[in-house]
Amino acid sequence: MARLTTLNAISAQEHLRDRVANALRAALIAGDLRPGMIYSAPTLAAQFGVSATPVREAMLDLAREGLVEAVRNKGFRITELTEQDLDDFTELRAMIEVPTVGRITRMGRTEELKALRPLAEAIVAAAAEHDILGYLEADRRFHLELLALAGNRRLVEEVGNLRKRSRLFGLNRLSESGQLTASAEEHVQLLDLMIAGDVRGAEQRMLTHMSHVRSLWAEEDGDGTGGADRGAAPVPLTAAEG
């Protein structure tokens, strides 16, 4: 019984670590944590309402993903992305995702594609409601579940890693300007083309969508922060659990 209790405690700790890591990723993508800035585990832990241990462990996970880097005796610095980094990530994703979308369209997996429509519509709804966390999660799930229809698990993992590293900053500002909703609607358009069997149209829509996302990066303030809100607090842990 003692062993079971210990295992349950470990499981609960790991679950908290994952929740903290997801909250930190969301804060990074939304632009609430600024590139180049150093954040200490105790400070973040106080804002999340948890102990420093799961925050420190979560930060180590993010360091392995290249999102942050450890700074001795200080904490973790948010990794800065250059314009060249963003160009490189976008090019890599286009090389993988555009032809994969074409291949899936040729496969004629109509029913599986139709099953993704609620997810595509959820992206639009989240953007319209300025629900950044909801938008990020629905967008991630849509792209990865769509690519999974090609049947290549490694491909999906690689795109997932690229998505984590090529993070889009300042989504709050894009949401308020309406640009996020326009980008969100492209997911529904892509799905319609794929269901219709329009291979060329689907590939072009996917390429255009990725180009639009890259343009949104470029339209931020250009100081390397992507227009991140100055002094904004991290996304609350309770809001990022889902």
WOWO-V449697 format. One record per backbone hydrogen bond with DSSP energy under -1.0 kcal/mol. CO is the residue of the C=O (numbers start at 1). NH is the residue of the N-H. E is the energy in kcal/mol with one decimal. If there is no record, write none. Layout:
co=CO nh=NH e=E
co=CO nh=NH e=E
This chain:
co=1 nh=5 e=-2.3
co=2 nh=6 e=-2.2
co=3 nh=7 e=-2.4
co=4 nh=8 e=-2.3
co=5 nh=9 e=-2.0
co=6 nh=10 e=-2.3
co=7 nh=11 e=-2.5
co=8 nh=12 e=-2.4
co=9 nh=13 e=-2.1
co=10 nh=14 e=-2.5
co=11 nh=15 e=-2.2
co=12 nh=16 e=-2.1
co=13 nh=17 e=-2.2
co=14 nh=18 e=-2.2
co=15 nh=19 e=-2.2
co=16 nh=20 e=-2.6
co=17 nh=21 e=-2.5
co=18 nh=22 e=-2.4
co=19 nh=23 e=-2.1
co=20 nh=24 e=-2.5
co=21 nh=25 e=-2.4
co=22 nh=26 e=-2.3
co=23 nh=27 e=-2.1
co=24 nh=28 e=-2.3
co=25 nh=29 e=-2.7
co=26 nh=30 e=-2.6
co=27 nh=32 e=-2.3
co=27 nh=33 e=-1.2
co=34 nh=37 e=-1.7
co=37 nh=78 e=-2.3
co=39 nh=76 e=-2.5
co=40 nh=44 e=-2.1
co=41 nh=45 e=-2.8
co=42 nh=46 e=-2.1
co=43 nh=47 e=-1.4
co=44 nh=48 e=-2.2
co=45 nh=49 e=-1.6
co=45 nh=50 e=-2.1
co=52 nh=56 e=-2.8
co=53 nh=57 e=-2.5
co=54 nh=58 e=-2.3
co=55 nh=59 e=-2.5
co=56 nh=60 e=-1.7
co=57 nh=61 e=-1.6
co=58 nh=62 e=-2.2
co=59 nh=63 e=-2.1
co=60 nh=64 e=-1.8
co=62 nh=67 e=-2.5
co=63 nh=66 e=-1.2
co=67 nh=79 e=-2.2
co=69 nh=77 e=-3.0
co=71 nh=74 e=-2.2
co=71 nh=75 e=-2.3
co=75 nh=71 e=-3.1
co=76 nh=39 e=-2.8
co=77 nh=69 e=-2.1
co=78 nh=36 e=-3.0
co=82 nh=86 e=-2.1
co=83 nh=87 e=-2.3
co=84 nh=88 e=-2.7
co=85 nh=89 e=-2.7
co=86 nh=90 e=-2.4
co=87 nh=91 e=-2.4
co=88 nh=92 e=-2.4
co=89 nh=93 e=-2.5
co=90 nh=94 e=-2.4
co=91 nh=95 e=-2.3
co=92 nh=96 e=-1.3
co=93 nh=97 e=-3.6
co=94 nh=98 e=-1.5
co=96 nh=100 e=-1.2
co=97 nh=101 e=-2.4
co=98 nh=102 e=-1.7
co=99 nh=103 e=-2.3
co=100 nh=104 e=-2.6
co=101 nh=105 e=-2.1
co=102 nh=106 e=-2.0
co=103 nh=107 e=-1.5
co=105 nh=108 e=-1.1
co=108 nh=110 e=-2.0
co=109 nh=113 e=-2.1
co=110 nh=114 e=-2.6
co=111 nh=115 e=-1.7
co=113 nh=116 e=-1.3
co=114 nh=117 e=-1.6
co=116 nh=120 e=-2.1
co=117 nh=121 e=-2.7
co=118 nh=122 e=-1.6
co=119 nh=123 e=-1.4
co=120 nh=124 e=-1.4
co=121 nh=125 e=-2.5
co=122 nh=126 e=-2.4
co=123 nh=127 e=-2.1
co=124 nh=128 e=-2.4
co=125 nh=129 e=-1.8
co=126 nh=131 e=-2.9
co=127 nh=130 e=-1.2
co=130 nh=132 e=-1.2
co=131 nh=135 e=-2.6
co=132 nh=136 e=-2.7
co=133 nh=137 e=-2.2
co=134 nh=138 e=-2.4
co=135 nh=139 e=-2.8
co=136 nh=140 e=-2.3
co=137 nh=141 e=-2.5
co=138 nh=142 e=-2.6
co=139 nh=143 e=-2.2
co=140 nh=144 e=-2.2
co=141 nh=145 e=-2.8
co=142 nh=146 e=-2.3
co=143 nh=147 e=-2.2
co=144 nh=148 e=-1.7
co=146 nh=149 e=-1.3
co=147 nh=150 e=-1.9
co=148 nh=151 e=-1.8
co=152 nh=156 e=-1.6
co=153 nh=157 e=-2.2
co=154 nh=158 e=-2.4
co=155 nh=159 e=-2.3
co=156 nh=160 e=-2.3
co=157 nh=161 e=-2.0
co=158 nh=162 e=-2.3
co=159 nh=163 e=-2.5
co=160 nh=164 e=-1.6
co=161 nh=165 e=-1.7
co=162 nh=166 e=-2.5
co=165 nh=167 e=-1.1
co=170 nh=174 e=-1.7
co=171 nh=175 e=-2.6
co=172 nh=176 e=-2.0
co=173 nh=177 e=-1.7
co=174 nh=180 e=-1.5
co=178 nh=182 e=-1.5
co=179 nh=183 e=-1.9
co=180 nh=184 e=-2.2
co=181 nh=185 e=-2.1
co=184 nh=187 e=-1.7
co=185 nh=189 e=-1.8
co=186 nh=190 e=-2.3
co=187 nh=191 e=-2.1
co=188 nh=192 e=-2.3
co=189 nh=193 e=-2.0
co=190 nh=194 e=-2.1
co=191 nh=195 e=-2.5
co=192 nh=196 e=-1.8
co=193 nh=198 e=-2.4
co=194 nh=197 e=-1.1
co=197 nh=199 e=-1.4
co=198 nh=202 e=-2.6
co=199 nh=203 e=-2.5
co=200 nh=204 e=-2.4
co=201 nh=205 e=-2.5
co=202 nh=206 e=-2.4
co=203 nh=207 e=-2.3
co=204 nh=208 e=-2.7
co=205 nh=209 e=-2.6
co=206 nh=210 e=-2.2
co=207 nh=211 e=-2.1
co=208 nh=212 e=-2.5
co=209 nh=213 e=-2.2
co=210 nh=214 e=-2.1
co=211 nh=215 e=-2.0
co=212 nh=216 e=-1.9
co=213 nh=217 e=-1.6
co=214 nh=218 e=-1.9
co=215 nh=219 e=-1.7
co=217 nh=220 e=-1.4
co=229 nh=232 e=-1.4
